[in-house]
Amino acid sequence: EKGIKPSVHRIKIYKYLVEKHNHPTVDIIYNELSESFPTLSKTTIYNTLYLFARKKIVITLTIEDGELRFDINTKPHIHFKCVRCGRIYDVYLECEIFKRKEIEGHKINEYRLYLSGV
């Protein structure tokens, strides 16, 4: 329905995102899939994830400098990163901002809320 031609690589990456919900980086996906899928390259993963982002199948997260992550959950929610273990959690709070479509006459295109702590 998003107009993406399925391929073995794309399906494998999509399935990984749906099953893991771990907000992975390209390196995380590569490390987990490359052993059982030796034809998979980091370039293929990058290209697939950027295609998914353009088609709004995933959202991109940059919580810390230089660490681009991908989230299969495209509904508005908050991310919490534990500074001790590094894990990123989805947090669902009733948040007034998510109900707004604009602020002071400016249309809201996306929401990116991050929290960090232990």
C-alpha positions as CSV (number, residue, x, y, z in Angstrom):
1,E,0.0,0.0,0.0
2,K,3.0,2.3,0.3
3,G,4.2,1.6,-3.3
4,I,7.4,-0.2,-2.3
5,K,8.5,-3.2,-4.4
6,P,9.1,-6.1,-1.9
7,S,12.5,-7.7,-2.0
8,V,14.0,-10.4,0.2
9,H,16.2,-7.7,1.9
10,R,13.4,-5.3,2.5
11,I,11.1,-7.9,3.9
12,K,13.8,-9.2,6.2
13,I,14.6,-5.7,7.5
14,Y,10.9,-4.8,7.9
15,K,10.3,-8.1,9.8
16,Y,13.2,-7.3,12.1
17,L,11.8,-3.9,12.9
18,V,8.3,-5.3,13.6
19,E,9.6,-8.1,15.8
20,K,12.3,-6.3,17.8
21,H,10.9,-2.7,18.5
22,N,14.4,-1.8,19.7
23,H,15.0,1.5,17.9
24,P,18.0,0.1,16.1
25,T,20.8,1.7,14.3
26,V,22.0,0.4,10.9
27,D,24.9,-1.3,12.7
28,I,22.6,-3.1,15.1
29,I,20.4,-4.4,12.3
30,Y,23.5,-5.5,10.3
31,N,25.1,-7.2,13.3
32,E,21.9,-9.2,14.0
33,L,21.0,-10.1,10.5
34,S,24.3,-10.5,8.6
35,E,25.3,-13.8,10.1
36,S,22.1,-15.6,8.9
37,F,21.8,-13.4,5.8
38,P,25.3,-13.0,4.3
39,T,24.2,-11.1,1.2
40,L,22.9,-8.2,3.3
41,S,25.1,-5.1,3.3
42,K,25.0,-2.0,5.4
43,T,24.4,0.0,2.2
44,T,21.2,-2.1,1.5
45,I,20.1,-1.5,5.1
46,Y,20.7,2.3,4.9
47,N,18.9,2.5,1.5
48,T,15.9,0.4,2.8
49,L,15.5,2.4,6.0
50,Y,15.7,5.7,4.2
51,L,13.1,4.4,1.7
52,F,10.9,3.3,4.6
53,A,11.3,6.8,6.2
54,R,10.3,8.6,3.0
55,K,7.2,6.4,2.8
56,K,6.5,7.0,6.5
57,I,6.8,3.3,7.5
58,V,9.4,4.3,10.0
59,I,10.5,7.4,11.8
60,T,14.1,8.5,12.4
61,L,15.4,9.3,15.8
62,T,18.5,11.3,16.7
63,I,18.6,11.3,20.4
64,E,22.4,11.7,20.7
65,D,24.9,13.2,18.2
66,G,25.8,10.9,15.4
67,E,23.4,8.1,16.5
68,L,20.6,7.7,13.9
69,R,18.0,5.2,15.0
70,F,14.8,3.9,13.4
71,D,11.4,3.3,14.9
72,I,8.6,1.3,13.3
73,N,6.1,3.0,15.6
74,T,5.0,6.1,13.6
75,K,2.2,7.2,16.0
76,P,3.0,10.2,18.2
77,H,4.8,9.1,21.4
78,I,7.7,10.0,23.6
79,H,11.1,8.3,23.7
80,F,13.0,7.7,26.9
81,K,16.7,6.8,26.8
82,C,18.3,5.2,29.8
83,V,21.7,6.8,30.2
84,R,22.9,3.7,32.2
85,C,22.0,0.9,29.8
86,G,21.5,2.9,26.6
87,R,18.1,1.3,25.8
88,I,15.4,3.4,24.3
89,Y,11.8,2.9,25.5
90,D,8.5,4.1,24.0
91,V,6.5,6.0,26.5
92,Y,2.8,6.6,26.1
93,L,1.5,9.5,28.1
94,E,-1.6,11.6,27.5
95,C,0.1,14.6,26.1
96,E,-1.8,17.8,25.1
97,I,0.8,18.6,22.4
98,F,-0.1,15.4,20.4
99,K,-3.6,16.7,20.0
100,R,-2.5,19.9,18.4
101,K,-2.2,20.3,14.6
102,E,-0.6,23.7,14.8
103,I,1.0,26.1,17.3
104,E,0.7,29.9,16.9
105,G,-0.4,29.5,13.3
106,H,2.4,27.1,12.4
107,K,1.4,23.6,11.1
108,I,2.9,20.7,13.0
109,N,4.4,18.1,10.7
110,E,5.9,15.8,13.2
111,Y,6.5,15.3,16.9
112,R,9.8,14.4,18.5
113,L,9.9,14.3,22.2
114,Y,12.8,12.7,24.1
115,L,13.5,12.1,27.7
116,S,16.6,10.7,29.3
117,G,17.5,9.4,32.8
118,V,18.0,6.1,34.6
